[in-house]
Amino acid sequence: MNGGKPPPTRLLRPTSPAGAGEDAEDSVLLRFIVKKKPDRSYLQPYEDATRRGGAGFESQLWMSKEAQSTRFGVLCDLGRFSDRVVADLGCGVGDFPVYMQEHRPESFPKSYIGIEGVHAMAEHARERIELEGIGRTLIEVGDFVADESLPDLLVNDAGAEVFVFSGSLNTLVQDRAQVVLARFWDALARSGRGTLIFNFLSLRHNKERTPANPPAVRFDPVVMLQWAIERTPLVQLRHEYLGGHDATIVMDVAATTEV
């Protein structure tokens, strides 16, 4: 969709609520990153869906809106987002901040940064956020798989304390997803604080009820739990909320965590 070299990823501080300050103060430029165009095959299914039907719920390849809401509820239950800066990697068309404002306002973070690799989705998310009047929110274009500098940028320059991956690992194979998650976890661990929370399609599901559905990839929750607990003792796993179809893992940085 971009053609040639992608535009720089621009990271700004999230906007404050209306009346909290001048627009110039709400949009403080932190840094520009220019990267060579990477292999974006993991984004291709979303880009294809967006070209076919435009940016919207369907282009995110979710199973259903009801299942999406269930996932979001679990994230809010586990993530302790309020009073913290949350970065949502692969935020799609902005459904999560809209969900929190409508259904879980007590969970809405101090500031929300959404990073989305499909330009049309990011633009749609920005329009929704403005239309809904959601403050303390920023949507930026960025590739969290290819851009290895993004985790430290978010932690050190934007003050991110929580990294969320919701549905955004579904087109990665398990090993590659672990590499990406490790990069974001290490950035939190170096800062000495923070939470990594991610969901994924579970390999220990009812295969008769939920058969394989490419391009989605399923992970083994036992392997993912072991991966997490090797990095911190502060780990939780939820596997029941969609009958084993999905799993969510949350990891907190412990005082003794080492990178």
Secondary structure, DSSP 8 states (H G I E B T S, - for coil): ---SS---EEEE-----TTSS-HHHHS-EEEEE-------TTTHHHHHHHHHH-SSTGGGT-S-HHHHHHHHHHHHHHH--TTSEEEEET-TTTHHHHHHHHH-GGG--SEEEEEESSHHHHHHHHHHHHHHT--SEEEEE--TTT-TTHHHIIIIIT---EEEESSTTTTS-HHHHHHHHHHHHHHHHHHT--EEEEEEEESSS-TTTS---TT--EE-HHHHHHHHHTT-S-EEEE-TTTTTSEEEEEEE--TT---
